[in-house]
Amino acid sequence: MTDMLLNVTGLSAVSDREGGLPVLRDVSLSLKKGEVRGLVGESGAGKSTIAKAILSILPRTVRVTGGWINFKNRDLLAMKPQELRSIMGSEIALIPQDPQTALNPGRRIGAQLADGLRLKRGMSAKAAEARALQLLADVQIRDPDRVMASFPHQLSGGMRQRVLIAAAFAVDPELVVADEPTTALDVTVQKEILRLIRRMQEAHGTGVLFVTHDLGIVAQICDSVTLLYAGKVIEEGPVRSVLENPQHAYTRALIAAGPRYDRPDAGLEPVPEEILHALRQEIGIR
Amino acid sequence: MIAISILNRLIMAAVTLFGVALIVFVLLRVVPGDPIAMMIAPGASPADILALRARYGLDLSLPAQFGVWLQAVVIGDFGTSISLRRDVLELLLGRLPATLELAFAALVVAVLIGGAVAVIGTLSRRTPLEPAIDATNGVLLAVPDFVWALALVLLLGVLFPIFPLSGRIDPTLSIDFATPFYLAESLVRLRFDIFLDIAAHMVMPVLALALPLATVITRILKEALLEAMVQDYVLLARLKGMSEVRLVLQEALRNAIGPALSLTGVQFTFLVGGTVIVERIFSYPGIGNMAIDAVINRDLPLIQGLVLVFGAIFIVINLGVDLLAAALNPRLRHG
């Protein structure tokens, strides 16, 4: 168990806003050091809730009703705020979904990159700047000097996401939660960003929990995958076996529903209603 | 680009001032009240009245009067005050600095109070303090400057007579001021005794002018801060371990100032308008106080001059707000 990084066990949560509706039902998943696990599901499946629970930024309306989130064998849910503060942004980092809103429009990139290094690693302003320049070069930004002095609006969406990836890996975290980091980008940039995350992850030996709704992305970047529906784990395992030999009818239908680039005329097949019906009965939703 | 937009603004300013001049000029002459009637000695003959009328150009047709006056104004001649028998421009320049000092002191105080309350309100969100601040501020939003002035007179002038009730400076204190900016000059010349006396005279009028603006700033700025605080960049900064105070001041404030600023600019012009009544209440010798006397005396040249000055102040304020907004927002600066 020494190489186990994250172990979520029996995590359940309800939404108080929706009258105690369960949003997570007995979810378990694990992540080894240096592993990339995809967390996949439709909107509302609970993948973002899990990510937020791990980062301890759940909205006040969502209440955890059971389970553990063990990070390096310590339960994050039982930690005092002060302990959490020392772990978050240091051992656990976030790559956010939307690069438009994740950078402060009023501050220069260099200053924003230096924040984590100064606050979490106690670096001097000068050392943090030097490190930030290096990080920008690492994420393949061509003229890091110019980018350091730029404001976010002067950069493209892809550039901003690179900056955010640099910021996430800046503190050398052991776990990076990537919350649909390519959803807001166009497809060509998406591919580069995925490759970049994989490269950074391999270079730093970081475990990545990759939240996405796109099985295609899972196939490209992940080692293992956990598939959710309505807050319940439907299927999990190594990417290859889940995608090539899915056990659950819903997984099979979901894979079939994806666009086939080799057959552009085939059209899109929605997940059949009877499968969803059976699934809801299995989970116990009326 | 910048040169063109500044030129644009200057042309717009000239057009605005012309409009203001025209409206005031016509309004003053269609409302009842005759300046000559205020100044004729008892027993003056009709011929004397006609002569007086001619002397001030009031015998000409309305467009002709306007033309004569505007021509003079363009070369800096605002005419002679009918009631004070002195050059209007001289009177205005003598009194304007007192009002400018008052208004800017009020602006600074309003920004400090309003900003501080907004920041405290944002920091105290989801505690019982927040609704208390919101409710109090909501009630105080409805209190106008003259009510504040009267309340302050009662509280700090009568009940606890801490501050002087009227005037700009203790008449027994005297230095030969080289400029009409007494407050600034006393500070520059390190005459702190005089500075403190002037400041003490300003406390109540400044508060009366500042508090209505402060409540507006609190309202707008707090809303903008709360909006900024739920942005992803604040979330990320919080994950990096930034303290709440720093999150508000460093991450949110800078992006919240923009929307608050433009409204503060508009409200500041109301504050300048408020100097008229507040200066009157505290017998403060500025152009606002002068404006009331001018209206009572039907002093047409002086009223016209005063209105143009107020108009110019409004234009300068709006220009200043736009320049400040551009300086604070990198997106505007880089076009």
Interface residues (C-beta under 8 A of the other chain):
Chain A: L55 I57 R60 R85 S86 M88 G89 S90 A93 L94 P96 Q97 D98 T101 A102 L103 N104 P105 G106 R107 Q112 D115 G116 L119 K120 F151 H153 Q154 L164 A167
Chain B: R126 Q231 D232 Y233 L235 L236 A237 R238 L239 K240 G241 M242 Q250 E251 R254 N255 L328 N329 P330 R331 H334
